[in-house]
């Protein structure tokens, strides 16, 4: 993510985009494609590091 963006405030905005990217990648590339795995890992990272 771009420097200076407040992760806590922007993570809720980003999550739907990560989900959409993952769904598209799974449909078009398959679940085990390296890019799909990267999208999945990015979404997991976002969720793990989100502040309550």
matplotlib code that plots the C-alpha trace (Angstrom):
import matplotlib.pyplot as plt

x = [0.0, 1.0, 3.1, 1.2, -2.2, -3.6, -3.9, -6.5, -8.9, -8.3, -8.3, -12.1, -12.2, -9.6, -11.0, -13.9, -11.3, -9.0, -12.0, -13.1, -9.5, -9.3, -12.6, -11.6, -8.2, -9.7, -12.2, -9.7, -6.4, -7.4, -6.9, -3.3, -2.0, 0.9, -1.0, -4.1, -2.1, -0.6, -4.1, -5.2, -2.1, -2.6, -6.2, -5.1, -2.5, -5.0, -7.4, -4.7, -3.4, -6.7, -7.3, -10.6]
y = [0.0, 3.6, 5.2, 7.6, 5.9, 5.1, 1.3, 1.1, 3.5, 2.2, -1.6, -1.6, 0.1, -2.3, -5.6, -5.8, -5.0, -7.8, -10.2, -9.3, -9.7, -13.1, -14.3, -13.2, -14.8, -18.1, -18.2, -17.3, -18.6, -21.4, -21.7, -22.8, -20.2, -18.1, -14.9, -16.3, -17.4, -13.9, -12.4, -14.8, -14.1, -10.4, -10.7, -12.8, -10.3, -7.5, -9.4, -10.4, -6.8, -5.0, -3.1, -3.7]
z = [0.0, -0.6, 2.2, 4.3, 4.1, 7.5, 7.4, 10.1, 8.4, 4.9, 5.5, 5.6, 2.2, 0.7, 1.9, -0.7, -3.5, -2.2, -2.1, -5.6, -7.0, -5.3, -6.7, -10.2, -10.0, -8.7, -11.6, -14.3, -13.1, -10.7, -7.0, -7.1, -9.5, -8.0, -8.6, -6.9, -4.0, -3.7, -3.6, -0.9, 1.2, 0.8, 2.0, 4.9, 5.9, 5.7, 8.0, 10.5, 10.8, 11.0, 14.2, 16.0]

ax = plt.figure().add_subplot(projection="3d")
ax.plot(x, y, z, "-o")
ax.set_aspect("equal")
plt.show()
